[in-house]
Amino acid sequence: MNPPSRIGLAGPARLVREPAVLVLEDGRAFRGLAYGAVGDTLGEAVFSTGMTGYQETLTDPSYHRQVIVMTAPHVGNTGVNDEDGESHRIWAAGYVVRDPALRSSSWRATRELEDELRDQGVVGICEVDTRALTRHLRERGSMRVGIFSGSSAARPESELIDVVLAAPVMAGSALAEEVTTTEPYVVPAKGERRFTVAALDLGIKAMTPQLMSERGIEVHVLPATSSFEEVQAVGERGPDGVFFSNGPGDPATAESEIALLGQVLDARVPFFGICFGNQLLGRALGFGTYKLKYGHRGINQPVLDRATGKVEVTAHNHGFAVDAPLDDVTVTPHGRARVSHVCLNDDVVEGLECLDTPAYSVQYHPEAAAGPHDAAYLFDRFIELMERRGEGEDTSEERARPGAPTSATDDRMTEGHTPHRDEQIEEAL
């Protein structure tokens, strides 16, 4: 039997919450109370390990059609403000927390998190065992899920499972066009304009063009459906660089974007990609991509820069990864390429670099200050590539990368040997 509506253990004083139930596609169910909007929602259940930054997470377009499970038990204590959103709306399909904050306590807060969820129609659930739910997803993998609150929570679970199983799976889903801008727009450079960049919006976060702007880059944000001719039309003589953003969905479905990137590489325009952009660079180079069991989502992921041995604390949000050899230089249709960064938790590819073409990418989010600024150098690296191109110098990544390997390491790389992770850490120490 479904429990009657009752007073929540957290939330505004004597808030009466509706009953709610979370149902996974494998039949596991968790009962709790409504949080945010009351109703039904479907998506892919994923968990995020961040203890803060929930506003940035919820407004990240990469979370489109995903139900976020927060592993941190207490959520909502910093409220919501008008500065920290990564886009104009919440993109997450649903939200799962254990203990919603009684009230926000940050001086920057302008409203409560639950009010924001409710106002934007985001269905959530609270007072469930998120620790048990996270362990289940780690063991079984991310899967389809439904949250049903109010009168829907009283329906038989067998019926609710059928509803969940009718929802589309994430593999094979093309979602970039659902979150991209409908019209091009420009983020002007702060101070003197040094470069002009065409940024393909696959689900771009607001902080990314902001950080480029602070470095003197005028950013022309283009829809995901843009053609190579439209990219070339940016700037007075074409863009100085091209950027592919983060975004949701299966990279294998992004055929037009991959074809566009191939043209960018052929034209030797400096390229930088983040997250989804990293996966598309991998596919443009001829590598495959695959779906991770439960993905990487959070702001505390350790990544090794294989050129320097430095370990970066990074922010992640990806459920797919590039399938590239970790210890070999690969000859691709666009020259030699290698894996530049690796996740220390599971050896997942976290970065790629082309050795004969001015192109590189990372799987994580350097615009997010998780380390707090461990990965900010990646934007400066983009500038160096564009500077070299403007000066007519060699723009291959092998010569342009800040902190590039020594000549001895270059020789080993060229011979098809990349030092093992333990070997690199030992050298760094």
C-alpha positions as CSV (number, residue, x, y, z in Angstrom):
1,M,0.0,0.0,0.0
2,N,1.2,3.5,-0.8
3,P,1.7,5.6,2.4
4,P,-0.5,8.6,2.9
5,S,0.8,12.1,2.4
6,R,2.8,13.2,5.4
7,I,4.9,16.0,6.8
8,G,8.4,15.9,5.4
9,L,11.3,15.5,7.7
10,A,13.0,18.4,6.0
11,G,11.7,21.5,4.2
12,P,9.7,24.5,5.3
13,A,8.0,24.2,8.6
14,R,5.2,21.6,8.6
15,L,5.4,21.2,4.8
16,V,3.0,18.4,3.8
17,R,4.6,16.4,1.0
18,E,2.9,14.1,-1.5
19,P,4.0,10.5,-1.6
20,A,6.4,9.5,-4.4
21,V,8.1,6.4,-5.8
22,L,11.2,5.9,-7.9
23,V,11.1,2.9,-10.2
24,L,14.1,1.5,-12.1
25,E,13.8,-0.5,-15.3
26,D,15.1,-3.7,-13.5
27,G,12.1,-3.5,-11.1
28,R,13.9,-2.0,-8.1
29,A,11.7,0.6,-6.4
30,F,12.4,3.3,-3.7
31,R,9.5,5.1,-1.9
32,G,9.8,8.6,-0.6
33,L,8.2,12.0,-0.8
34,A,7.7,14.5,-3.6
35,Y,10.4,17.1,-4.0
36,G,10.0,20.0,-6.4
37,A,7.1,19.6,-8.8
38,V,4.5,16.9,-8.3
39,G,3.9,14.6,-11.3
40,D,5.7,12.0,-13.4
41,T,9.1,12.1,-15.2
42,L,11.3,9.6,-17.1
43,G,15.0,9.5,-17.9
44,E,18.3,7.8,-17.4
45,A,19.2,7.3,-13.7
46,V,22.8,8.6,-13.1
47,F,24.5,9.6,-9.9
48,S,26.7,12.7,-9.2
49,T,29.3,12.7,-6.5
50,G,29.6,16.4,-6.1
51,M,29.0,17.8,-2.6
52,T,28.3,21.3,-4.0
53,G,27.6,23.0,-7.3
54,Y,24.1,21.5,-7.7
55,Q,22.8,24.6,-9.4
56,E,25.5,24.3,-12.1
57,T,24.8,20.6,-12.4
58,L,21.0,21.0,-12.9
59,T,21.4,23.7,-15.5
60,D,24.1,21.9,-17.5
61,P,22.5,20.9,-20.8
62,S,24.5,17.7,-20.8
63,Y,22.1,16.4,-18.2
64,H,19.2,16.6,-20.7
65,R,16.9,13.5,-20.2
66,Q,18.7,12.3,-17.1
67,V,17.5,11.9,-13.6
68,I,20.3,13.0,-11.2
69,V,20.8,11.1,-8.0
70,M,22.9,13.1,-5.5
71,T,25.3,11.0,-3.4
72,A,25.7,13.9,-0.9
73,P,22.9,13.4,1.6
74,H,22.1,17.1,2.4
75,V,21.2,19.2,-0.7
76,G,19.8,22.7,-1.1
77,N,21.7,24.5,1.7
78,T,23.1,27.2,-0.6
79,G,19.9,27.9,-2.4
80,V,19.8,29.3,-6.0
81,N,21.0,32.6,-7.4
82,D,21.1,34.4,-10.7
83,E,24.8,34.1,-11.3
84,D,25.7,30.4,-11.1
85,G,23.4,28.9,-13.7
86,E,25.2,27.3,-16.7
87,S,22.2,28.0,-19.0
88,H,18.8,29.7,-18.9
89,R,16.9,26.7,-17.4
90,I,17.2,23.4,-15.6
91,W,17.8,20.6,-18.1
92,A,17.8,17.5,-15.8
93,A,14.7,15.4,-16.2
94,G,14.4,14.7,-12.5
95,Y,16.2,15.1,-9.2
96,V,16.8,12.6,-6.3
97,V,18.0,13.7,-2.9
98,R,18.0,12.2,0.6
99,D,17.7,15.1,2.9
100,P,16.5,18.5,1.4
101,A,17.8,21.5,3.3
102,L,15.3,23.2,5.7
103,R,16.2,26.5,4.2
104,S,19.2,28.0,2.3
105,S,21.9,29.7,4.3
106,S,24.1,31.4,1.7
107,W,24.2,35.2,1.4
108,R,24.2,34.8,-2.4
109,A,20.9,32.9,-2.5
110,T,17.9,34.6,-4.0
111,R,15.4,31.7,-3.7
112,E,15.1,28.1,-2.5
113,L,16.2,25.2,-4.6
114,E,12.9,23.4,-4.2
115,D,11.0,26.5,-5.4
116,E,13.2,26.6,-8.5
117,L,12.5,22.9,-9.2
118,R,8.8,23.5,-8.7
119,D,8.6,26.6,-10.8
120,Q,10.4,24.9,-13.7
121,G,8.3,21.7,-13.5
122,V,11.1,19.4,-12.4
123,V,9.8,16.3,-10.7
124,G,11.9,15.1,-7.8
125,I,11.9,12.7,-4.9
126,C,13.4,13.0,-1.4
127,E,13.8,11.0,1.8
128,V,15.0,7.9,-0.1
129,D,18.2,6.0,0.6
130,T,20.4,7.5,-2.1
131,R,23.3,5.5,-0.8
132,A,21.6,2.2,-1.6
133,L,20.4,3.6,-4.9
134,T,23.9,4.7,-5.9
135,R,25.3,1.3,-4.9
136,H,22.6,-0.3,-7.1
137,L,23.5,1.8,-10.1
138,R,27.2,1.1,-9.6
139,E,26.6,-2.6,-9.6
140,R,23.9,-2.8,-12.3
141,G,24.8,0.3,-14.4
142,S,22.9,3.4,-15.3
143,M,19.4,2.6,-16.5
144,R,16.0,4.0,-17.3
145,V,14.0,5.3,-14.4
146,G,10.7,7.0,-13.5
147,I,9.7,9.2,-10.6
148,F,6.0,9.2,-9.9
149,S,4.5,11.5,-7.2
150,G,1.1,12.4,-6.1
151,S,-1.7,10.2,-7.3
152,S,0.6,8.4,-9.7
153,A,2.5,7.0,-6.8
154,A,-0.5,4.9,-5.9
155,R,-0.4,3.0,-9.2
156,P,0.8,-0.7,-9.0
157,E,4.5,-0.9,-9.5
158,S,4.1,-3.4,-12.3
159,E,2.3,-0.7,-14.3
160,L,5.0,1.9,-13.5
161,I,7.7,-0.5,-14.6
162,D,6.0,-0.8,-18.0
163,V,6.0,3.0,-18.3
164,V,9.7,3.1,-17.6
165,L,10.5,0.3,-20.1
166,A,8.6,2.2,-22.8
167,A,11.0,5.2,-22.4
168,P,13.9,5.5,-24.9
169,V,17.4,4.4,-23.9
170,M,20.3,6.8,-24.0
171,A,22.4,4.7,-26.4
172,G,21.5,5.8,-29.9
173,S,19.9,9.0,-28.8
174,A,20.7,12.2,-30.7
175,L,20.1,15.0,-28.3
176,A,22.5,17.9,-29.2
177,E,19.9,19.4,-31.5
178,E,17.4,19.5,-28.7
179,V,19.6,21.6,-26.4
180,T,21.5,23.8,-28.9
181,T,20.9,27.5,-29.6
182,T,18.4,28.2,-32.3
183,E,20.2,31.3,-33.5
184,P,23.9,32.3,-33.5
185,Y,25.0,34.8,-30.9
186,V,28.3,36.5,-29.9
187,V,30.0,36.7,-26.6
188,P,32.4,39.7,-27.1
189,A,36.0,39.7,-25.9
190,K,36.7,41.6,-22.7
191,G,39.2,44.3,-23.4
192,E,41.2,44.0,-26.7
193,R,39.9,41.4,-29.1
194,R,42.8,39.0,-29.9
195,F,41.1,36.1,-31.6
196,T,37.7,35.1,-33.0
197,V,36.4,31.6,-32.4
198,A,33.5,29.6,-33.8
199,A,32.0,27.6,-31.0
200,L,29.6,24.8,-32.0
201,D,26.9,24.6,-29.3
202,L,26.2,21.0,-28.6
203,G,24.9,21.9,-25.1
204,I,27.4,24.6,-24.2
205,K,27.8,25.8,-20.6
206,A,27.8,29.5,-20.1
207,M,31.1,29.6,-18.3
208,T,33.0,28.3,-21.4
209,P,32.6,31.3,-23.7
210,Q,33.0,33.5,-20.6
211,L,36.5,32.1,-19.9
212,M,37.4,32.5,-23.5
213,S,36.1,36.1,-23.4
214,E,38.3,36.9,-20.4
215,R,41.3,35.8,-22.6
216,G,40.5,38.3,-25.4
217,I,38.5,35.8,-27.6
218,E,35.4,36.9,-29.4
219,V,33.2,33.8,-29.3
220,H,30.6,33.2,-32.0
221,V,28.3,30.5,-30.7
222,L,26.7,28.5,-33.5
223,P,23.8,26.0,-33.6
224,A,24.8,22.3,-33.7
225,T,23.4,22.1,-37.3
226,S,25.9,24.6,-38.7
227,S,27.8,23.8,-41.9
228,F,31.4,24.3,-42.6
229,E,30.5,27.3,-44.8
230,E,28.8,28.9,-41.8
231,V,31.8,28.2,-39.6
232,Q,34.1,29.8,-42.2
233,A,31.9,32.9,-42.3
234,V,32.8,33.7,-38.7
235,G,35.3,36.6,-38.4
236,E,36.7,38.8,-41.1
237,R,38.8,36.1,-42.7
238,G,37.3,33.0,-41.1
239,P,37.7,32.0,-37.4
240,D,41.1,31.8,-35.7
241,G,39.9,28.6,-34.0
242,V,37.0,26.2,-33.7
243,F,35.5,24.9,-30.5
244,F,33.1,22.0,-29.9
245,S,31.3,22.0,-26.6
246,N,30.0,19.5,-24.1
247,G,26.5,18.1,-24.7
248,P,24.1,15.1,-24.2
249,G,23.4,12.0,-26.2
250,D,25.3,9.3,-28.0
251,P,28.3,10.6,-30.0
252,A,27.8,7.9,-32.6
253,T,24.6,9.7,-33.7
254,A,26.4,13.0,-34.4
255,E,27.3,12.2,-38.0
256,S,26.9,15.8,-39.4
257,E,29.0,17.3,-36.5
258,I,31.7,14.7,-37.1
259,A,31.8,15.4,-40.8
260,L,32.1,19.1,-40.0
261,L,35.0,18.5,-37.6
262,G,36.7,16.5,-40.3
263,Q,36.6,19.5,-42.6
264,V,38.0,21.7,-39.8
265,L,40.9,19.3,-39.3
266,D,41.6,19.2,-43.0
267,A,41.7,23.0,-43.1
268,R,44.2,23.0,-40.2
269,V,42.1,25.4,-38.2
270,P,43.1,25.1,-34.5
271,F,40.5,23.0,-32.7
272,F,39.6,22.5,-29.0
273,G,36.9,20.2,-27.8
274,I,35.4,19.5,-24.4
275,C,33.4,16.4,-23.2
276,F,31.1,15.6,-26.2
277,G,33.6,17.5,-28.3
278,N,36.3,15.1,-27.2
279,Q,34.2,12.1,-28.2
280,L,33.5,13.7,-31.6
281,L,37.2,14.3,-32.2
282,G,37.8,10.7,-31.3
283,R,35.3,9.6,-33.9
284,A,36.6,12.0,-36.5
285,L,40.0,10.4,-36.0
286,G,38.6,7.0,-36.6
287,F,38.3,5.8,-33.0
288,G,35.1,4.3,-31.6
289,T,33.0,5.3,-28.7
290,Y,31.2,3.2,-26.1
291,K,28.8,3.7,-23.2
292,L,30.3,3.5,-19.7
293,K,28.6,1.3,-17.2
294,Y,27.6,4.2,-14.9
295,G,29.7,7.1,-16.2
296,H,31.7,9.8,-14.5
297,R,29.7,12.6,-12.8
298,G,31.0,14.9,-10.1
299,I,33.7,17.5,-9.3
300,N,36.4,15.3,-7.7
301,Q,37.7,13.1,-10.5
302,P,41.5,12.5,-10.7
303,V,42.9,12.8,-14.2
304,L,46.6,12.3,-15.2
305,D,48.2,14.5,-17.8
306,R,50.4,11.9,-19.4
307,A,52.9,14.5,-20.8
308,T,53.7,16.1,-17.4
309,G,52.7,13.5,-14.9
310,K,50.5,16.1,-13.2
311,V,47.3,14.9,-11.6
312,E,44.4,17.3,-12.0
313,V,41.2,17.3,-9.9
314,T,38.5,17.7,-12.5
315,A,34.8,18.0,-13.0
316,H,33.1,15.3,-15.1
317,N,29.7,14.6,-16.7
318,H,29.9,11.9,-19.3
319,G,28.3,8.5,-19.9
320,F,30.2,7.7,-23.1
321,A,34.0,7.5,-23.7
322,V,36.5,7.2,-26.6
323,D,37.9,3.8,-27.3
324,A,41.5,4.6,-28.2
325,P,44.7,2.7,-27.4
326,L,46.4,4.1,-24.2
327,D,49.9,3.2,-25.0
328,D,50.3,3.7,-28.7
329,V,50.5,6.6,-31.2
330,T,47.8,6.0,-33.8
331,V,48.0,7.0,-37.5
332,T,44.6,8.5,-38.3
333,P,43.2,10.1,-41.5
334,H,44.3,13.4,-40.0
335,G,47.8,12.4,-38.9
336,R,49.2,10.9,-35.8
337,A,47.2,11.1,-32.6
338,R,47.5,9.8,-29.0
339,V,45.8,9.8,-25.7
340,S,46.9,12.8,-23.6
341,H,44.9,12.3,-20.4
342,V,43.6,9.3,-18.5
343,C,41.3,8.9,-15.5
344,L,43.1,7.4,-12.6
345,N,40.0,5.7,-11.3
346,D,39.5,3.4,-14.3
347,D,41.9,4.3,-17.1
348,V,39.1,5.8,-19.2
349,V,40.4,8.1,-22.0
350,E,40.1,11.7,-20.8
351,G,41.9,13.6,-23.5
352,L,43.2,13.3,-27.1
353,E,45.9,15.3,-29.0
354,C,46.8,15.3,-32.7
355,L,50.5,15.4,-33.3
356,D,50.4,16.6,-36.9
357,T,47.3,18.8,-36.8
358,P,46.5,21.7,-34.4
359,A,43.8,19.8,-32.5
360,Y,43.2,18.6,-28.9
361,S,40.4,17.8,-26.6
362,V,39.5,16.7,-23.1
363,Q,36.7,14.6,-21.7
364,Y,36.3,16.7,-18.5
365,H,35.2,20.3,-17.9
366,P,38.1,22.8,-17.6
367,E,35.6,25.6,-17.2
368,A,34.5,24.1,-13.8
369,A,36.9,25.1,-11.0
370,A,37.1,21.8,-9.2
371,G,40.8,21.8,-8.4
372,P,40.1,24.8,-8.1
373,H,41.7,25.8,-11.3
374,D,43.7,22.7,-12.3
375,A,42.6,22.6,-15.9
376,A,42.4,26.4,-16.8
377,Y,45.7,26.0,-18.8
378,L,43.7,24.3,-21.5
379,F,42.2,27.6,-22.6
380,D,45.7,29.1,-22.7
381,R,46.8,26.2,-24.8
382,F,44.1,27.1,-27.3
383,I,45.4,30.6,-27.5
384,E,48.9,29.4,-28.2
385,L,47.7,27.3,-31.1
386,M,45.9,30.3,-32.6
387,E,49.0,32.5,-32.0
388,R,51.2,30.1,-33.8
389,R,48.8,29.9,-36.7
390,G,48.7,33.7,-36.9
391,E,52.5,33.9,-37.0
392,G,52.8,31.2,-39.6
393,E,54.6,28.8,-37.3
394,D,54.2,25.0,-37.1
395,T,50.8,24.4,-35.5
396,S,51.2,20.7,-34.8
397,E,50.3,19.8,-31.3
398,E,53.6,18.1,-30.8
399,R,55.3,21.5,-31.0
400,A,52.6,23.7,-29.6
401,R,51.7,22.1,-26.3
402,P,52.7,23.9,-23.1
403,G,54.6,21.5,-20.8
404,A,55.3,19.2,-23.8
405,P,57.3,16.1,-23.2
406,T,61.1,16.1,-23.4
407,S,62.8,15.0,-26.6
408,A,63.5,11.6,-25.1
409,T,59.8,11.2,-24.2
410,D,58.9,12.4,-27.7
411,D,61.1,9.7,-29.2
412,R,59.4,7.0,-27.1
413,M,55.9,8.4,-28.1
414,T,56.8,8.3,-31.8
415,E,58.0,4.8,-31.4
416,G,54.6,3.8,-30.1
417,H,55.4,3.8,-26.4
418,T,53.6,5.9,-23.9
419,P,54.9,5.5,-20.3
420,H,52.5,3.5,-18.0
421,R,50.6,5.5,-15.4
422,D,52.8,4.3,-12.5
423,E,56.0,5.1,-14.5
424,Q,54.8,8.7,-15.1
425,I,53.9,9.3,-11.5
426,E,57.2,7.9,-10.4
427,E,59.0,10.3,-12.8
428,A,56.9,13.2,-11.6
429,L,57.9,12.5,-8.0
